[in-house]
Structures are given as C-alpha cells and as structure tokens.
Amino acid sequence: MSDSDGEFWFCLKHHTVEGRDGCRNADRLGPYATSAEASRALEKVEERNDDWDHDPKWNDEQLED
C-alpha cells in the first residue's frame, strides 16, 4: 500500500494503519490522506483533547444550570 492509494485509517483494535478494506469503520479512525497521517491518529486525538480541555472559551459550569 502506498500513499498514492488515497485513503488510510488507523485501526483501534490492531494499532495499525489500514487501507479501505481494513476493519469495520467503528473500530478505526479516518480516513486520512496519507499513511503517515493515519499513523499519528492517536497522537492527534490526544492533541485535540488537550486543546479542548484548555480552551478558555469553554466553561463546563455553564452546562450545570
């Protein structure tokens, strides 16, 4: 599988990069444009979660009304 194949997913069960015919979509993240992007999927999730956790515009206390 090369980066020119188009779409890649990161499998949450096997912790591997897969092509279109991999595991079911409920068990993977993507699609990503390259294999390299897919291989960083969990890092990207962690970065986004950290960004959201520290977003000054978000206030959990507003939801407690």
Beta strands, then each sheet from edge to edge (+ up, - down):
strand 1: 8-11
strand 2: 16-18
strand 3: 28-32
sheet 1: 2+ 1- 3+
end
